[in-house]
């Protein structure tokens, strides 16, 4: 294996694999740059668990609107 193959493999390991990882990475990259992240939801439903683990009850939350996250550098 050449050194180029190793570099390609290592960069693949560091790739984002889930939506939460993507959101965290984007927020970290934008923090301190006066950036805003805006999410718009239309009739979205989320079942929120009362606790972690099996046997948790769920409350259904409905979201219809805008969530805006703004960062600023101090």
BELLINLIN-V283907 format. One record per pair of residues at least 6 apart in sequence whose C-alpha atoms are under 6 Angstrom apart, sorted by the first residue. I is the first residue (numbers start at 1). J is the second residue. Records with the same first field share a line. If there is no record, write none. Layout:
BEGIN
I: J / J
END
This chain:
BEGIN
16: 22
31: 71
32: 72 / 73
34: 71 / 72
35: 70 / 71
36: 69 / 70
37: 68 / 69
38: 67 / 68
39: 66 / 67
40: 65 / 66
41: 64 / 65
42: 64
43: 63 / 64
44: 62 / 63
45: 61 / 62
46: 60 / 61
47: 58 / 59 / 60
48: 58 / 59
49: 56 / 57 / 58
50: 56 / 57 / 58
END
